[in-house]
């Protein structure tokens, strides 16, 4: 099982919290494996536009914040089509799709749990 560093940190924080009855864990959605990081990407700075197409001429669907996590499935030049892995720090809904320049993304680090 692979887990991103962001998800691992959230799990460790939750483990330190008082124990409550939790819902069963859901499997992570399948990610594209054609040249993209299978653990997703972390947004590296605040105020990154999530655009409707690959390029600055396309409208912004909203802003991403540093630490938001996305999955990429397609590229066009230096732009990646991404989907938010969870609700963004700026309030964009999980599953929102758009385009981000790759200079604002850093591959997430996976941790193998046995």
C-alpha positions in Angstrom: 0.0 0.0 0.0 1.4 3.5 -0.9 0.5 6.6 1.1 1.6 10.2 0.4 3.6 12.2 3.0 0.6 14.5 3.5 -1.8 11.6 4.2 0.8 10.0 6.5 1.0 13.2 8.5 -2.8 13.4 8.8 -2.9 9.8 10.0 -0.2 10.4 12.6 -2.0 13.5 13.8 -5.3 11.6 14.0 -3.6 8.7 15.9 -2.5 11.2 18.6 -6.1 12.5 19.0 -8.6 11.0 21.5 -10.0 7.7 20.3 -13.4 7.8 18.6 -15.4 5.4 16.5 -14.3 6.0 12.9 -16.0 5.0 9.6 -14.3 2.3 7.6 -11.4 3.5 5.4 -12.2 3.8 1.7 -9.7 2.8 -1.0 -7.9 5.6 -2.7 -9.0 6.2 -6.3 -6.9 4.7 -9.0 -4.3 7.1 -10.4 -2.9 7.3 -13.9 0.5 5.6 -14.2 1.6 6.9 -17.6 4.6 9.0 -16.5 2.9 10.8 -13.6 3.8 10.4 -9.9 1.4 7.7 -8.6 1.3 9.4 -5.2 0.1 12.7 -6.6 1.6 16.2 -6.3 1.7 18.9 -3.6 1.1 22.5 -4.5 4.2 24.5 -3.6 3.0 28.0 -3.2 -0.2 30.0 -2.3 -2.4 31.6 -4.9 -1.9 29.1 -7.8 -4.6 29.4 -10.4 -6.5 26.2 -11.3 -7.3 27.0 -14.9 -10.0 25.7 -17.3 -7.4 24.9 -19.9 -3.6 24.6 -20.4 -2.3 28.2 -20.4 -2.8 31.6 -18.8 -5.4 32.6 -21.5 -7.9 30.2 -19.8 -10.1 31.4 -17.0 -9.3 30.5 -13.4 -11.6 28.1 -11.6 -10.2 29.2 -8.2 -6.9 29.3 -6.3 -4.9 26.5 -4.9 -2.9 26.9 -1.7 0.5 25.5 -0.7 0.1 21.9 0.6 -3.1 21.2 -1.4 -2.8 17.7 -3.0 -3.7 16.9 -6.6 -3.5 13.9 -9.0 -2.3 14.5 -12.6 -3.6 12.5 -15.5 -2.6 14.5 -18.6 -0.2 17.1 -19.8 0.0 19.8 -22.5 3.5 21.3 -22.7 4.4 22.4 -19.2 0.8 22.2 -17.9 -0.7 19.3 -16.0 -4.4 18.5 -15.9 -5.1 17.8 -12.2 -7.9 16.7 -9.9 -8.0 17.8 -6.2 -7.4 14.9 -3.9 -9.3 16.6 -1.1 -10.9 20.0 -0.4 -8.4 22.8 -1.1 -7.3 25.2 1.5 -9.1 27.9 -0.4 -12.4 26.0 -0.4 -12.4 24.3 -3.8 -14.2 21.0 -3.6 -12.5 17.6 -3.7 -12.6 16.2 -7.3 -12.4 19.7 -8.9 -10.4 19.3 -12.1 -8.3 22.0 -13.9 -4.9 22.8 -15.3 -1.8 23.9 -13.3 1.7 24.8 -14.6 4.1 22.1 -13.4 6.5 24.6 -11.8 3.9 25.0 -9.0 3.8 21.2 -8.3 6.2 18.9 -6.4 5.8 15.1 -6.5 4.3 13.7 -3.3 6.4 11.2 -1.4 4.9 7.8 -0.9 5.5 5.6 2.1 5.2 1.8 1.9 3.2 0.3 4.8 3.3 -3.4 5.3 
